[in-house]
Amino acid sequence: MRAMFSGLTLAALALAGPGFAQEAADAVAPEVASEGQVQALTDQAMAALDSKAAGQPVAAQNWMVAAANPLAVEAGARVLRNGGSAADAMVAVQVVLGLVEPQSSGLGGGAFLVWYDAATQSLTTLDGRETAPREATPTLFQDENGEPLKFFDAVVGGLSVGTPGTPALLEEAHRRWGRSPWPGLFQDGIRLAEEGFAVSPRLASLIAADADRLSRFPATAEYFLPDGVPLQQGHLLTNPDYAETLRILAREGAAGFYGGEIAADIVSTVRNAPGNPGVLSGVDLALYQVIERAPVCVEYRAYEVCGMGPPSSGALTVGQILGMLNGHDLAALGPDSAEAWRLIGNASRLAFADRGRYMADSDFVPMPTQGLVDPAYLSGRAALLNGPAALTEVAPGSPEFDHALNWADDASIELPSTSHISIVDSYGNVLSMTTTIENGFGSRLMTHGFLLNNELTDFSFRTHKDGVPIANRLEPGKRPRSSMSPTIVLQDGAPVLAIGSPGGSRIIGYVAKSIIAWADWGMDVQQAVALPHLVNRFGTYDVEAGTEAEGLADALTEMGFEVNARDLTSGLHAIEIRDGLRGGADPRREGIALGE
């Protein structure tokens, strides 16, 4: 690692102050576990926190789990320690995350899962993305004059709620790859919901920042703002309604969520939301299905970088960035080189131009999926990287396309509140899953102890631009485009890295940067996820405030980039699979890696 970034520490990251403006909605301050949490953690988890603080990866031989909250990680670790599979552990991790990190993911949201099966040596992906209700129309987020609603006017309430996919995904993953009895996977979630858990710094800060929106609905306000006061860090919080929901899932499976009392109350909550009712129905819940999709893979150096295809734009856009950089010696340039970041930033802008034009739910719109990652196409796009400066103009390319359709560019907003889970089990299976309710606290609607998503606002609010249709427009049954990028990297057909992050559309930049740091700059997984962020999506180069990344601002400005220093709070969780296991957890958030 070059000197430029060798001094990165938690203290340096802590200089990036809190960024709680929800309209900007892209960052929060770095966090550590609260006192209450620390007291509840095992010695092993405490050692993992110490490793993260020291900038060292966690090492193990048999299994490992990395996720966004120590209590959730410990739940997964217990499953793995008892012989469970990565799919089993994921269920345990997810149900605890939905309790202790409710603003980011949960039963009321959706997820994308990438799975490497050791027995068959094959890779597959499961799409648990939310779907638009059957009664939704393409103009759902437009006013009476046909103009797009303001973002939070659309988000808060029932209008933004899509059919949740997470419970069905948990059950499908367990059906395919589970080894442990299903009911036992909910024990930690039930226990913590009944006995209580300490509110973390991150949760307390986000509640305080979003108190006005959380106060709009009685059930939500009662939980997060008891007596009108935001929950404080360290408060022992119980959620008996969530415990009962988990008992129903443990007893009845996903059918207990998509039918019966829970389903009826979800529909009632959405359709009767005061001021902003939605159109979700019981039929939408009853018809929901997880879809198995082919992974999208791109060659990068000696590796094959694989992830989730449409409706996620993640694997395609990460793959395009890396594919365009294949012809450049980033290793020789190093992470402190402005030239390296010029190449990365320009490649990212080109990839995002294609993303905005072409990427959407391929079940509804024809997509040039193979054409976008074809080596010849990427080589042609990479030619635009030649030269010493920032690209002055960026336009979508013309990938090989077997449909002659014309799409307009999309400008939909995708704000972060998401979580990522990476797991390797003792059988050699590898799981990478990114899970979300979209914006922080989703729609702000709560029922049966969990929040409902606002995923429909990931669609374009406009249907057309200059008379040309937008691929990511809203349609009944369609799944909104996502930037979630759960990734498994292979070498010679075997997995060597599992990685992913939350962060809205910046997820793509966070994951691409970390893979480059690991593959080109020789960093271990903890160094790679902690490396300061520089992200360029649409022209402005965001550099992580309070870190050594700001030292590149002048050089990038001289190259012609508009540079903005800001908080960039990713939540990367990575596991390297070579000569044992090494796990890394993002120091910007509360998570850990744990293994044996």
C-alpha positions in Angstrom: 0.0 0.0 0.0 1.4 3.4 -1.0 2.1 6.0 1.7 -0.9 8.1 0.7 -3.3 5.8 2.5 -1.1 4.0 4.9 -2.1 6.1 7.8 -5.9 5.5 7.6 -7.3 4.9 11.1 -10.6 5.0 12.8 -9.5 8.4 14.2 -9.1 9.7 10.7 -12.4 8.4 9.6 -14.0 9.9 12.7 -13.2 13.4 11.3 -16.0 12.8 8.8 -18.7 14.4 11.0 -22.4 13.3 11.1 -24.3 13.8 7.9 -27.9 13.4 8.9 -29.7 15.6 6.3 -32.1 13.0 5.0 -32.7 15.0 1.7 -29.0 14.4 1.0 -29.3 11.1 2.9 -26.0 9.6 2.1 -23.9 9.5 5.2 -23.8 9.2 9.0 -20.9 9.4 11.4 -18.6 6.4 12.0 -19.8 4.3 14.9 -18.7 1.9 17.6 -20.8 -0.5 19.7 -22.6 1.2 22.5 -21.8 0.3 26.2 -24.9 -1.9 26.4 -23.9 -3.8 23.3 -20.3 -4.3 24.4 -21.5 -5.8 27.7 -23.6 -8.3 25.9 -21.0 -9.5 23.4 -18.8 -12.5 23.6 -15.1 -12.3 24.1 -14.7 -13.5 20.5 -16.9 -10.6 19.2 -14.9 -8.1 21.4 -11.7 -9.4 19.8 -13.3 -8.9 16.4 -14.1 -5.3 17.3 -10.5 -4.8 18.5 -9.2 -6.2 15.2 -11.3 -3.8 13.2 -10.2 -0.9 15.3 -6.6 -1.9 14.7 -7.1 -2.2 11.0 -6.5 -6.0 11.0 -8.6 -8.7 9.3 -10.1 -11.4 11.4 -8.6 -14.8 10.6 -10.3 -18.2 10.7 -10.1 -21.7 9.1 -13.5 -23.3 9.0 -16.3 -20.6 8.7 -16.9 -16.9 8.9 -19.7 -14.4 8.9 -19.5 -10.6 8.4 -22.4 -8.3 8.9 -23.5 -4.9 10.1 -24.2 -5.5 13.8 -22.3 -7.7 16.3 -25.5 -9.2 17.8 -26.6 -10.3 14.3 -23.1 -11.7 13.5 -23.1 -13.7 16.8 -26.5 -15.2 15.8 -25.1 -16.3 12.5 -21.9 -17.6 14.2 -23.9 -19.8 16.6 -25.6 -21.4 13.6 -22.3 -22.0 11.8 -20.6 -23.3 14.9 -23.4 -25.9 15.2 -22.9 -27.2 11.7 -25.4 -25.0 9.9 -24.9 -23.8 6.3 -24.3 -20.3 5.1 -28.0 -20.2 4.1 -29.0 -21.1 7.6 -26.7 -18.5 9.2 -28.1 -15.9 6.8 -31.6 -16.4 8.1 -30.4 -16.0 11.7 -28.4 -12.9 10.8 -31.2 -11.3 8.8 -33.9 -11.7 11.4 -31.7 -10.1 14.1 -30.6 -7.2 11.7 -34.3 -6.5 11.2 -34.6 -6.0 14.9 -31.4 -4.1 15.8 -30.9 -2.3 12.5 -34.5 -1.8 11.5 -33.8 1.3 9.4 -31.7 -0.6 6.9 -33.4 -4.0 6.2 -35.9 -6.4 7.4 -39.0 -8.5 6.8 -40.7 -5.6 5.1 -38.1 -5.2 2.4 -36.2 -7.2 -0.2 -32.8 -8.6 -1.0 -30.5 -10.0 -3.7 -28.5 -13.2 -2.9 -25.4 -14.6 -4.7 -24.5 -18.2 -3.8 -21.5 -20.4 -4.6 -22.4 -24.1 -4.0 -19.3 -26.1 -3.1 -20.9 -29.5 -3.9 -21.8 -28.6 -7.5 -19.1 -25.9 -7.9 -21.7 -23.6 -9.4 -22.9 -20.1 -8.9 -26.5 -18.9 -8.8 -28.4 -15.8 -7.7 -31.8 -15.4 -6.1 -33.9 -12.2 -6.7 -35.9 -11.3 -3.7 -36.6 -7.7 -4.9 -39.9 -6.1 -4.1 -42.5 -5.9 -6.8 -44.9 -3.1 -7.8 -48.5 -3.7 -6.8 -50.9 -4.8 -9.6 -52.9 -1.6 -9.1 -49.8 0.6 -9.5 -49.7 2.8 -12.6 -46.7 4.3 -14.4 -47.8 7.8 -13.2 -48.1 6.8 -9.5 -45.5 9.3 -8.5 -46.8 12.2 -10.6 -49.1 15.1 -9.5 -52.3 16.1 -11.3 -50.2 18.1 -13.8 -48.0 15.1 -14.7 -45.0 16.4 -12.8 -42.9 14.2 -10.5 -43.7 14.4 -6.8 -40.9 15.6 -4.5 -39.0 12.6 -3.3 -40.1 12.5 0.3 -43.7 13.3 -0.6 -43.6 10.0 -2.4 -41.6 8.0 0.2 -43.4 8.6 3.4 -46.6 6.6 3.6 -48.3 3.8 1.7 -47.7 5.0 -1.8 -44.1 3.8 -2.0 -44.6 0.3 -0.5 -43.8 -2.6 -2.8 -44.5 -6.3 -2.1 -41.8 -7.4 0.4 -39.5 -10.2 -0.8 -37.2 -10.9 2.1 -39.3 -13.6 3.9 -39.8 -15.6 0.7 -36.1 -15.3 0.0 -35.1 -16.6 3.4 -37.4 -19.6 3.0 -36.2 -20.3 -0.6 -32.5 -20.1 0.4 -33.1 -22.5 3.3 -35.1 -24.9 1.2 -32.3 -25.1 -1.3 -29.2 -25.0 0.9 -30.3 -25.3 4.5 -29.0 -27.9 6.9 -30.4 -26.7 10.2 -34.0 -27.0 11.3 -35.9 -23.9 10.2 -37.6 -23.0 13.6 -34.2 -22.8 15.4 -32.9 -20.1 13.1 -35.3 -17.6 14.8 -34.3 -18.2 18.4 -31.8 -15.3 18.7 -34.2 -12.9 17.1 -37.1 -13.9 19.4 -34.9 -13.8 22.5 -33.5 -10.3 21.7 -36.9 -9.0 20.8 -38.4 -10.2 24.1 -35.5 -9.5 26.5 -34.4 -6.3 24.7 -31.2 -5.0 23.1 -29.2 -1.8 23.6 -30.0 0.9 21.0 -26.8 1.4 19.1 -25.2 4.8 18.3 -26.2 4.6 14.6 -29.8 3.7 15.3 -30.2 6.5 18.0 -28.6 9.1 15.7 -30.8 8.2 12.7 -34.0 8.2 14.8 -33.2 11.7 16.1 -32.4 12.9 12.6 -35.7 11.5 11.2 -38.0 12.2 14.1 -40.4 14.4 12.2 -41.1 11.7 9.6 -41.2 8.9 12.2 -43.8 10.8 14.2 -46.3 10.8 11.3 -47.7 7.3 12.0 -48.8 6.2 15.5 -47.3 2.7 15.6 -44.0 4.0 14.3 -43.9 6.9 16.7 -44.8 4.8 19.7 -41.8 2.5 19.0 -39.1 4.9 18.0 -40.3 8.0 19.8 -41.8 6.9 23.2 -43.5 9.8 24.9 -42.5 11.9 21.9 -38.7 11.5 22.7 -36.3 9.8 20.3 -34.8 6.6 21.6 -31.4 7.2 23.2 -28.2 5.3 22.7 -28.0 2.4 25.2 -31.7 2.3 25.8 -32.9 -1.3 26.4 -35.5 -1.7 23.6 -37.9 -4.6 23.4 -40.2 -5.5 20.5 -42.8 -8.1 21.5 -44.7 -7.7 18.2 -41.6 -8.6 16.3 -41.0 -11.6 18.5 -44.5 -12.9 17.7 -44.0 -12.3 14.0 -40.8 -14.4 14.2 -42.7 -17.2 16.0 -45.3 -17.2 13.2 -42.5 -17.5 10.6 -40.8 -20.2 12.6 -44.0 -22.2 12.8 -45.6 -21.5 9.5 -42.8 -20.5 7.2 -43.2 -17.6 4.7 -46.9 -18.6 4.2 -47.5 -17.0 7.7 -46.2 -13.7 6.3 -47.8 -13.7 2.9 -51.3 -14.8 4.2 -53.3 -14.6 7.3 -53.2 -11.8 9.9 -49.8 -10.4 9.0 -50.7 -10.0 5.3 -54.0 -8.5 6.1 -52.4 -5.9 8.5 -49.7 -5.0 5.9 -52.4 -4.3 3.4 -54.5 -2.3 5.8 -51.4 -0.3 7.0 -50.5 0.6 3.4 -54.0 1.3 2.0 -55.1 3.3 5.1 -51.9 5.3 5.6 -53.1 8.8 6.5 -52.3 11.4 3.9 -50.5 9.1 1.4 -52.3 5.7 1.0 -50.9 3.0 -1.3 -52.3 0.3 -3.5 -50.7 -2.9 -2.2 -53.2 -5.7 -2.0 -53.5 -9.2 -0.5 -53.3 -10.6 -4.1 -49.9 -9.0 -4.5 -48.6 -10.7 -1.4 -50.1 -14.0 -2.3 -48.6 -14.0 -5.8 -45.0 -13.0 -4.7 -42.2 -15.3 -5.9 -38.5 -15.4 -5.6 -36.8 -15.7 -9.0 -33.6 -17.6 -9.7 -31.5 -15.7 -12.3 -28.2 -16.3 -14.0 -25.2 -14.4 -12.5 -23.5 -11.7 -14.4 -19.7 -12.2 -14.6 -16.9 -10.1 -15.9 -13.2 -11.0 -16.2 -10.9 -8.7 -14.2 -7.1 -9.6 -14.1 -6.9 -13.2 -13.1 -10.4 -13.1 -11.6 -14.0 -13.5 -12.6 -16.2 -11.0 -10.8 -19.8 -12.2 -10.5 -23.0 -10.8 -9.1 -26.6 -10.0 -9.5 -28.1 -9.2 -12.9 -31.2 -7.2 -13.7 -33.2 -5.8 -12.0 -30.0 -5.0 -10.2 -27.6 -2.7 -12.0 -24.9 -3.7 -9.6 -23.0 -6.5 -11.3 -23.3 -4.9 -14.7 -22.0 -1.5 -13.6 -19.3 -2.8 -11.4 -18.3 -5.2 -14.2 -18.3 -2.4 -16.7 -16.0 -0.3 -14.5 -13.6 -3.1 -14.0 -13.8 -4.3 -17.6 -12.8 -0.8 -18.9 -9.9 -0.7 -16.5 -8.5 -4.1 -17.5 -6.0 -2.5 -20.0 -4.5 -0.1 -17.4 -1.8 -1.0 -14.9 -3.5 0.3 -11.7 -1.1 -1.8 -9.6 1.9 0.3 -10.9 0.0 3.6 -10.3 -1.1 2.8 -6.7 -3.9 4.1 -4.6 -2.3 7.5 -4.0 -2.2 8.3 -7.7 -4.5 10.9 -9.1 -4.1 9.2 -12.5 -5.4 6.0 -11.1 -8.5 7.8 -9.8 -8.9 9.7 -13.1 -9.2 6.3 -14.8 -11.5 4.9 -12.2 -13.7 8.0 -12.1 -14.0 8.3 -15.9 -14.8 4.5 -16.2 -17.5 4.9 -13.6 -19.1 7.8 -15.4 -19.2 5.9 -18.6 -20.8 2.9 -16.8 -23.3 5.0 -15.1 -24.3 6.5 -18.4 -25.1 3.0 -19.7 -26.9 2.2 -16.4 -29.2 5.2 -16.8 -30.1 4.4 -20.4 -30.4 0.6 -20.4 -30.8 -1.0 -17.0 -34.1 -2.1 -15.5 -36.1 -5.2 -14.8 -35.4 -7.4 -17.8 -38.7 -9.3 -17.3 -40.4 -6.1 -18.5 -38.0 -4.4 -20.8 -35.5 -5.9 -23.3 -32.0 -5.3 -22.0 -28.6 -5.7 -23.7 -27.2 -7.5 -20.7 -24.5 -9.5 -22.6 -23.7 -6.6 -24.8 -23.0 -4.3 -21.9 -20.2 -6.6 -20.6 -18.9 -7.9 -23.9 -15.1 -7.5 -23.9 -15.1 -5.9 -27.3 -17.7 -3.3 -26.3 -15.8 -2.5 -23.1 -12.6 -2.2 -25.0 -14.2 0.3 -27.2 -15.6 2.3 -24.3 -12.2 2.1 -22.6 -10.6 4.0 -25.5 -12.5 7.0 -24.1 -10.3 6.8 -21.0 -7.1 7.7 -23.0 -6.0 11.3 -22.2 -4.9 13.2 -19.2 -8.2 14.8 -18.1 -11.7 14.3 -16.9 -14.2 13.5 -19.6 -16.0 16.7 -20.6 -19.0 14.8 -22.0 -20.3 11.4 -21.3 -23.0 9.5 -23.2 -24.3 6.0 -23.2 -22.7 3.6 -25.6 -24.2 1.3 -28.2 -23.8 -2.2 -27.0 -24.8 -5.1 -29.1 -28.6 -5.4 -28.7 -31.0 -7.9 -30.2 -34.0 -5.6 -29.9 -34.3 -2.3 -31.8 -35.8 -0.2 -29.0 -35.1 3.3 -28.0 -34.8 4.2 -24.3 -34.4 7.6 -22.6 -32.0 8.3 -19.7 -33.3 7.8 -16.2 -32.6 10.1 -13.3 -34.3 8.2 -10.5 -33.1 8.7 -7.0 -31.7 5.8 -5.0 -30.9 6.7 -1.4 -29.1 4.5 1.0 -30.3 2.5 3.9 -29.3 -1.0 3.2 -27.1 -3.8 4.8 -24.7 -6.4 3.5 -24.0 -10.0 4.7 -21.0 -12.1 3.7 -20.8 -15.7 4.9 -18.6 -18.8 4.3 -19.6 -22.0 5.9 -17.5 -25.1 6.9 -18.7 -26.9 3.8 -17.2 -24.4 1.4 -20.4 -22.6 0.4 -20.2 -18.9 0.0 -23.0 -16.4 0.4 -23.1 -12.7 -0.5 -26.4 -10.9 0.1 -27.4 -7.3 0.1 -30.7 -6.5 1.8 -32.7 -3.3 2.1 -35.9 -1.4 2.8 -34.5 1.4 0.6 -34.4 4.8 2.4 -33.7 5.0 6.1 -36.8 3.6 7.9 -38.4 2.9 4.5 -41.9 4.2 4.2 -42.0 5.0 7.9 -44.9 2.6 8.2 -44.7 -0.1 10.8 -46.8 -3.2 11.4 -46.2 -6.4 13.5 -42.9 -5.0 14.7 -41.2 -4.3 11.4 -41.0 -1.4 8.9 -42.3 -1.5 5.4 -40.1 -0.6 2.5 -40.4 2.5 0.2 -38.9 0.5 -2.7 -41.2 1.8 -5.4 -39.4 5.1 -5.3 -36.5 3.4 -7.0 -38.5 3.5 -10.2 -38.3 6.6 -12.4 -41.0 9.1 -11.4 -41.2 10.1 -15.1 -42.4 7.6 -17.7 -40.9 9.3 -20.7 -38.3 11.9 -21.6 -38.8 14.0 -24.8 -41.4 11.4 -25.9 -39.0 8.4 -25.4 -39.9 5.8 -22.8 -37.7 5.3 -19.7 -36.7 1.7 -19.1 -37.0 1.9 -15.3 -40.5 3.4 -15.3 -43.0 1.9 -13.0 -45.3 -0.9 -14.2 -47.5 -3.4 -12.3 -45.6 -6.4 -11.1 -42.2 -4.9 -12.1 -39.2 -4.9 -9.9 -37.4 -1.5 -9.5 -33.9 -1.1 -10.6 -31.3 -1.4 -7.8 -27.6 -0.7 -7.3 -27.2 -3.5 -4.7 -24.0 -5.3 -5.7 -23.6 -8.6 -3.7 -20.4 -10.0 -5.3 -18.5 -13.3 -5.3 -15.0 -13.2 -7.0 -13.7 -16.4 -8.5 -10.2 -17.5 -9.5 -9.9 -20.7 -11.6 -13.5 -21.4 -10.9 -13.2 -21.3 -7.1 -14.4 -18.4 -4.8 -11.7 -16.2 -3.4 -13.7 -13.1 -2.2 -17.3 -12.3 -1.1 -18.1 -8.6 -0.8 -20.9 -6.1 -0.9 -22.1 -2.8 0.7 -25.0 -0.5 1.4 -24.9 3.0 0.1 -27.6 3.7 -2.6 -26.1 4.1 -6.0 -22.7 4.7 -4.5 -22.7 1.0 -3.6 -21.3 0.4 -7.1 -18.3 2.7 -6.5 -17.6 1.3 -3.0 -17.6 -2.3 -4.2 -15.5 -1.6 -7.4 -12.9 0.4 -5.3 -12.6 -2.3 -2.8 -12.1 -5.0 -5.4 -9.4 -2.8 -7.1 -7.7 -2.2 -3.7 -7.6 -6.0 -3.0 -6.8 -7.2 -6.5 -4.4 -4.5 -7.7 -3.0 -2.8 -4.7 -2.3 -5.8 -2.6 -4.5 -4.8 0.4 -6.0 -7.4 2.7 -9.8 -7.3 3.1 -9.8 -5.0 6.1 -7.5 -2.5 4.4 -9.6 -2.6 1.2 -12.9 -1.9 2.9 -11.4 0.8 5.1 -9.6 2.6 2.2 -11.0 6.2 1.8 -13.7 6.5 -0.8 -13.6 8.4 -4.1 -16.8 8.0 -6.1 -17.8 9.5 -9.4 -21.2 8.6 -10.8 -22.6 11.6 -12.7 -19.7 14.0 -13.0 -19.0 15.3 -9.5 -16.1 13.4 -7.9 -17.1 12.7 -4.2 -14.1 12.3 -2.0 -14.5 11.1 1.6 -14.4 14.1 4.0 -11.9 13.9 6.9 -9.7 11.3 5.3 -6.6 11.3 3.2 -8.7 11.1 0.1 -9.1 14.9 0.4 -5.4 15.1 -0.5 -6.2 14.2 -4.1 -8.8 16.9 -4.5 -6.5 19.5 -6.0 -5.0 17.1 -8.5 -8.4 15.9 -9.6 -9.6 19.5 -9.9 -6.6 20.3 -12.1 -7.7 17.3 -14.3 -11.0 19.0 -14.8 -13.2 17.2 -12.2 -15.6 19.0 -10.0 -14.7 17.7 -6.6 -16.9 17.6 -3.5 -15.7 16.5 0.0 -18.5 14.7 1.8 -19.3 11.9 4.2 -19.4 8.6 2.4 -20.6 6.0 4.9 -20.4 2.6 3.2 -21.0 -0.6 5.1 -18.7 -3.0 3.3 -18.3 -6.6 4.6 -15.8 -8.9 2.9 -14.4 -12.3 3.3 -11.2 -13.5 1.5 -11.1 -17.3 0.9 -7.4 -18.2 0.4 -5.3 -20.2 2.8 -8.1 -20.0 5.3 -10.5 -17.2 5.8 -9.9 -13.5 6.5 -12.8 -11.1 7.2 -13.1 -7.4 7.0 -15.8 -5.1 8.4 -16.2 -1.4 7.4 -14.9 0.9 10.2 -17.5 3.4 9.2 -20.3 1.3 10.8 -20.9 -1.1 13.7 -20.4 -4.5 12.0 -17.8 -7.2 12.6 -16.4 -10.3 11.0 -16.4 -13.4 13.2 -15.0 -16.9 12.4 -13.4 -20.1 13.7 
